[in-house]
Amino acid sequence: MTDTPPNDTTSDATAPAAKSVGKKAGGLRKAADKSARTRAREFGVQALYQYLVGQNTLESIDTFTRDLTGFHKADSLHFDTLLTGCIEDREALEAMISPHLDRPIAEVSPIEHAVLLIGAKELTSCLDVPMRVVINECIELAKSFGGTDGHKFVNGVVHGMALQSRPAEA
């Protein structure tokens, strides 16, 4: 007789997919629960990080990112809007972000910088995405990719931008 409970499916090859409903203990969504837009934002953060840190060209970043595992599950149009828009409108987006910062934008970590660019772009160009969704998605991106308390900083900045850019939704 084994010590394995009868409902234990750890040896079943399909168990991870079957168990991927709901949230993890830490509150983060599991991969199977992520929407195509959430995935597009995640790939957007990674691509903008390459742009901010590696100073790679838009074309090389786009090609590299589209070849990553799982990109086919992302909303490629939303990814295009975010990546291209954040790079092309960077100066205007950073001008929108800067008044809400407690330090110069050059001192913000590249991950938080990328998340803030995505938040600013979505608030200004993706009006079909509710303000609260933009804020929440940016917080989740900062939790997934950023430093320990980076999500708190991102929350404050994106919330401030949201109130300023979309006062009717507040």
N, C-alpha and C positions, 0 to 999 in steps of 0.2 A: 504494500500500500504506500502511496506517495503522500507527501505533505502539501501537494499542490491542491488548492481549492478547485471544486468542479467547474467554476465559472472562469478560471484563469485561462486566457487565450494567448499567453505570451509566446507559445510555440507556433501559433497560427500565423502564416505569412501575411494574412490580410488584416491582422489585428490593428496596426497603426492607422490604417484608413478607417476602420470601424470605430476606433476610439477617438477620432479627431473631431468629435462634436463638442461644442461648448468652449469654455475658456480654461486655460491652464490655471494652476493654483495662484500664480502671480497676477492673474487678470489679463494676460496677453492672449490674443487670439491664436489658435493653432492654424497651421498652414491651410488646411482644408476649409476653414471658415472664412478666409479672407476674400473680399470682393476683388473684382478685376481692377477697380480703381485704387483700392488699397495697395495692391501689388504694383500698379503703375507708380504710385507715390514712393514705394520702397525702392523700386529701380531708379526713380528720379533722384532720390537722395544719394544713391550710390554713384549715379552718373554726374551729379553736380559736385560731389566730393572729388571725383576725378578732374573735373574742370577747375575747381578751386585750388586743389593741392597740386595736381599734376600738370595743370595748365595745358591739357590736351585739347585738340580741336573738337568742335561739335560733331563733325562727321566721324572722327575716330571713336569718340565716346559712344555715339549712337550705334555704330556698327558693333563695337565690343559689347555693349549692354544687350542688344537684341540677340546676341549669341549666348547669353547666360542661361543656365538651366532655369526653367520656370517662366521665362519671359512670355512664352506663348499663352500663359494664363492671365497676363496683364492686359489692361485696356490700352492698346498701343496708341490710340488717338489721344487719350488723356496724357499718356507719357510724352507724346510729341508736344502737346500744348505746354506741359510743365517744363520739359528740358529746353526746348527751343525758346519758349517765352521767358524763362528765367535767365537764360544767357543773353538773349537779345535785349531784354528790358531790365537788365541787372541794375543799371544806374538808377532808374526810376523806382525800382522795387527797394533798393537799399535806401533811397531817400524816404520811402514810406516806412521802412523798418527803423531807421536811425533815431527818430524822436522818442521811441519807446525803449531804447537801450540805456543801460547804466554805464556803458563803456563804448569806446569807438568800435565800429563794426569789424575793423581789422583785428581786434582782440577777441572776437567771438570764435569759438572752435569751429572748424570747417563743417562738422556734422550739423551743429546747431545753425550755422550760417545757411547751409543747404536747406534745412527744414524751414527756416524763416523765409527764405526765398520762395519755397513752394507754397507756404501759407499766404504770403503776400500775393503771389500770382493767382492762386485760387480765389482769394477774396476779391481781386480786381477783374479777373477774366472768366471765372467759372461760376457765374451767377446761379446756375442750376444746383450748385452744391451749397446747402444751407450753412450759414455762419458757424453754428455750433458743430457741424460735422467737420468743417475746416479746422476749427480749434482742436477738437478731439483727435482727429487724424494726425495733426502735427504733434500733439502730446504723445501719441502712441509711437510715432516715428522717433521722437527724441528718446523715449524709453527703450526702444529696440536698438537704436544705433548710437545714441549719445552717452554722455557721462552719467554718473550716478544721480545727480540732481538736475541735470540739463533740462528735463521735462518741465520742471517748475519755472525755470527761466523762459523757456519756449512758451509755456502757457501764458505768462504775464505779457510777453511781447505780442503774441498773436491775438490775445484777447483785446489788448489795446488797439491794435490795427483794425480788428473786426469792428469794434465800437465806432471807430473813426470812419471806416470805409462803408459800413453797412448799418447806420444808426436805426433804420427802420426795423431791422431784425433783432435789435437788442431787447 
